């Protein structure tokens, strides 16, 4: 089946300037150099003076914004974690009922948070890429630049405190220092490129021993500084003479092991690999297992040589696409736009939308989205390509259709949340 590529090729639109600007806020080197020398390889410290954001990162989340979230937004677990002396504090110590009209028992209680924070606990605001408007937009733009799904947490640490002991993450991160100063000690990995199933707790002794040695990077982050850490690099951080607020942007990149997992899932289609072991096989006896292992490896090799890249790509798509949400839409404004749409109206593709456009049987095209597929007449393909590869178009300029069909298509795309009023 032939795939119709949007601008940029390989079913990816050209990277917009907003995405380029988002990455430039995090790294002090050109994207090509970052990709070649640092991405998945080595840390990168970028000082505020080397970055374009003159006001640092307070536009993304300020201390006042954090207070707003903790006190007036009805925050619930698990959007907040609290850590003290390297251990998580039970949520029961800082949550309770929401009061009249909110029949829930896990809302954050601001007076309990004050008590814990004043006693030295670190507050971790989680999932801010789904909660806070500025970070929703920034995360979408940075995720477009990196072509990876992201998550954002904020860490609020009292003066002189350290939330967590030396550890490593199983995903790459950008650390963006918003407020205060924080001392970071970075050590090389004890396990290169750990998978999510390989957390640091299983290697606690190695981590502790390595952390006692010389640091690869020993630095105090100031407001506006950024630090990139590949997964597996050991790190610890301690607030200095004042409180510290930093954002951690986690990059949930797929790995080659994800390919292995999908290949093994597909291997269940091979009858040779579904066959049972011979009757009476002693699975604890290496000599009994050896011929079965040899035949299984041979069958697996034969099957892998026939593996279809398109099938594997489809499975990876279904795994990766749901991890990155497109831009929020305004349901009321969207519905109102449907009733007032005319040829002079302008519409734009929904930001961060994942899509594939492919021809199908019967003179139709399929627009595949994250959770559904829309089927349209093939004469809509030029208009779809033009719109989805653009920053916005006048409805009357959609190519390949007459005026009536342009309006029909535009209304359908607005109703399906593929397009938004520009």
N, C-alpha and C positions, 0 to 999 in steps of 0.2 A: 504494500500500500504506500502510495506517495504521500509525503507530508508537506504541507504548505508552510514554509518558513516565514516568520515575521522578520522585520529588519534586525540584523545582528546574527541571523543564521541559527541553526540547530534549535529552532523553536524558542528562541530567546530574543526579546526585543533589545534594541540598542540601550546601553546603560544611560539613563537620564542624568542631567547635571546635578539634580538633587542627591542622587546616590553617590556621585563622585564627590560632592561637597561633604557628605556624611563621612565617607572614608577619610577624606583629608583632615577632618576634625580629630581623627584618632591616630594617625601616623604622620611622621615628619619626613617621610621619604616618598618618592614617586611610587604609584601602585605597582609598576613592573618590578622595581627593586624590592618592595615589600614582599611581593609574591615569590621572587627568586631567592631572597636572602633570609626571610623571616617566617613566612607563612608555614606553620607546622614544623619549623626548624629551630628558631632561636628567638629569645625575647627582644623587644625593641622598646627603649625608653624615648619618649618624645616630650620635650619640655614645652611649657606653655608658650615661650617666646618663639618656638619653631612651628607653632600651629596657628591656623588662621582665626581661631575663635578668641578674639581679644578679651571677651568677658568670661572666658572659661566655659564651664558647663552648667552654670546656674540657670540658664534658660531651659535646660532639660528637667532639672529637679533641684530646687533650692532648699535650704533648711526650713524656711517657712512653708514650702510645699510639703515637706515631710511632716511637719506639725499638722498641716491641714489633713493629710491622709490619716494620721494617727488619732485625730480628735473629732473630725466632722464628716467623714465619708462612710461611716458604718463599716469600716474594714473588718474582715473576718479571716479566720484561719482557713487555708494555709498561706494567705497573702502576707502574714507576718510570722517570723520566727524570732526567738530571743535566745541569745547564747551568753553564757557566763563561765569563765574559767575553762574554756574549751568544750563545754558541754551545753546541749540544748536544754532550755528551761521548759518544763511542761506547760502546754497551752492553757491548762486549767488555772495556772497562776496569773494569767493576764487576760482571760476572756470571761464573758458572762452573758446574761440576757440582754436583748436589745431594747427592752422597755415596751410600753404600750404600742400595739399594732405591729410589732416585730417579734413574732413568736419563734425566736431562734435563741440558741444558748452559746454561740461561739463568736460573738462580736467582741472586738478589742475594747478593753476598758482603759481609758486614758490615764486614770489615776494609778492603776496598777503598772502601766508602762512607765510613768514618772518614777515610781518607787524603784523599779528594777533598773532603769537607766541611771538614776542618781546613785545607785549602789554599784555601778560599773559594768552593767550588762550591755552587750551590743545588740542593736535592733536591726533585723534584716527584713526589709520590705521586698517581697517577692512578686514576680509576675507583673512588673510595672509596664511591660510592653503591652499589657492588656488593660491597665488601669489609668495611666496618666497620659493625657492627650499629647504633650510634647514628646514623650518617649514612644508613644504609639507611632507617631510620624517618623521620628528619628530611626527607630528600629526597622521600620519598613524600608526606609531609604538605604540604611547601611546593609540590610539583608539583601537588597537588590544589587548593591555593589559587590557583595561577597558571594552572591547566589547561594546563600545558606540561610536556614531558619535560625532566628536568634531569640534569646530571652534576656531580660534585664532585671537585676536585683540591686537594691541600694543598701549600703552598710553604714549605720550610724553608730559611731564608737565614742564613748566618753573619753575625756583626757587621760592619757597614760594607759589605757586599757587595750587588751588584745582579745578579740572575739574567739579565734580558733587557733589551735596549735598548728605547727608546720604540717602541710598536707599538699596533695596535688588534686587537680580537677581532671575529669575525663573528657573535657571539652576545652577548646581554646577560649581565651577571654581577652577582652579589652577592659582595663581598669581606668576609669576616668575620675580624677580627683576633683571634687566639687568644692569642698570647704575644709579648712584646717590642713594639717600636715600629718602624714602617715609614713612610718619607717617600714620599708619592705626589705626582706632578705630572700633572695632567690637562689635556689640550688639546682643543679642538673637532675634529670629524672633518675629514679631507681628502676623505672620501667618505661621504655620509650613508647609513645603513642598508645597509652592504655585505653582499652575499650570501656564502655559504661559498666560492663560486668566485672571490671577489674579495679574497684575503688581502692583508695590508699590504705584503708583499714586492714586489708589483707597483707599489707607489707609495712605495718607500723614500725617494726624494729628497724628495717632498712631505712625508712624515712627518718626516724629519729637519729640514727647513726650518721646519715648523710648531712642532716641539718646541723650537726655539731662541727662539721668541717668548714672549710673556707667557702664563702658565698660566691656564686658567679656574678651576682649583682647585689650590691648593698646600697640602697638609695632611699632618700626621703622624698616622697611625692608632695609637691606644692599645688595649690589651687590652679587648675588649668592644665596640669601635666597629664599625660596618658602613658599607659604601659600595656604592651601586648605580651601575653604569655601563651605559648603553645601548650596543649594538654600534656600532662605528665610532669611539668616543671614544678619543683617543690617551692612553696612560698609560705611566708608568715608576714603579718602586718600588725603594727602597733601604733595607735594614735600617739601624738606627741603632747605638747604642752596645752593644747586646746582640743575640743571635740573634732572629730573627723567625719566627713560624709563623702563617700565615693560610690560610683556606679560600677557594677560589673556586668559587662555585656557578654553573655555566654554564647558561643557559636556551636550549634549542634550539627556539625558537618558529618555527612555520610563517609564511611570508610570502605576500604576494599573488603573488609570482613562482612560488610552489608551485602556486597556482591556474593560472597561465599554463602551467606545465609539464604539469599534468594535462589541461588543455584541449587543448594541442597533441598530447598522446598520444592523446586521444580523436578528434582531428581526422583521424587515419589512417583512420577509418571512412568518410570522405567520398570517393567516387570522383573528384570533381573535384580534390581535393587530392592524390590519389595519381597523377594523370596525369603522364606523362613530358613533358619539354620537346620541342618540335618537332624533327624530324630536322635535324641540321646547325646547330643554334643555337650561336652563338659566345657562350659564357657570359662572356667577358671584355669583350664589347661592351655598354655600357649601353643603346644604342639597341635592340639585339636583345632585351635582357632586359626592357625597359620594358613592352611589352604583356603579357608573361607575368607580370610582377610585378603589374600592374594586375588581371589576371584572377584571380590567386591571392589577392590581398587581398580582392577581391569575393567569391570563393568562401568564404574564411575568415570574412568578416563574416557571410555568410548562414548558415554553419554555427554560428557562435558565438551567433547569435540563437535557434537551436534547441537550444542546449546544455541538458541536463537537470541541474538542481542536485542531484537525488538521486544521479545517477551520479557527478558530481564529488565529492560528499560521501563516497560510498563509497570512492573512490580515495584521498581525503585520509585517511579513517579507516584504510585499510590502510597508509598511509605513517606516520601519527602514532602509532597505538596501540602497535605493537611497540617504539617508542622509550622507553616508560615501563613498567617492570615492576611488577606488583602486589606486595603484601607477600609476603615469604617464608612458606612453609608448613613445618610440621614433619611430614615424611612418616610417621614412626613413630607419633607421637601421633595424626595424622589417621587412620591405618589402625586404631589401637586404638579410636578413637571410633566407627568404623563397627560394631564388634562389641558395643558397650555402649549404643548409641543407644536411647533410650526417649522417650515423650511428654514427660517432664519435662526432657529434655536441652535445653540452649540452644545455638543455633548463630548465627553472625554472618556477614555477607558478608565475603569476603576483602578486606582493605584495598587501596585503589588499583585495584580491578578495573575494567576498561573493559568495558561491555556495552551491548547494545541488545536489546530484547524486541519482536518483531513477530509478528503473526498470519500464518499460512501456510495453504495449501490443505489440505483434508481434516480440518478441525477440530483443527489443531495450532498451536503457537506455537514460534518459533525464538528461542533465547537466543544471540545472537552475541557471541563473546568474541574476544580478540585473534588467536588462532591456530586457532580452531575454532568450530563452531556446534552447539549441542545442541537437538534437537527434542523437544518434550514435548506431552502432551495439553493442549488449550486450557483445561481446567478448572484447570490448574496456574498460570495467569497471575496470579490474585489473590494466591496464596501467594508467587510469585516477586517480584511488585511489593512486597509487604509486607516480605519479607525483605531484598531488595536495597536498599530505601530506608530500612532501619532500622540501628540500632547493634547489633542482636541480638534474637532472639525465642526463645521456648519452642517446641519442635517441635509440641506439642499446640495451640498458638495459631495455626498457619499457617491462613489463611482459605480457605474454598471447597472443602475436602477432608475426607474422613472420616479417622479415626485411622490406619487401615491405609495409606491413600494418603499421609498426611503423613509417615509413617516411610519409605515408599518414596522420596518426593521428597527428603527430607532426606538419606538415604543416597546418592542419586544426586548431589546437590550437593556433599556431602563428598568423594565419590569423584572428582568432576570438578574438585575444588579451586576451586569457586565459593564454597563456604561453609567455615567453620572452626569448631571447637568454641569456644564463647564462655566 
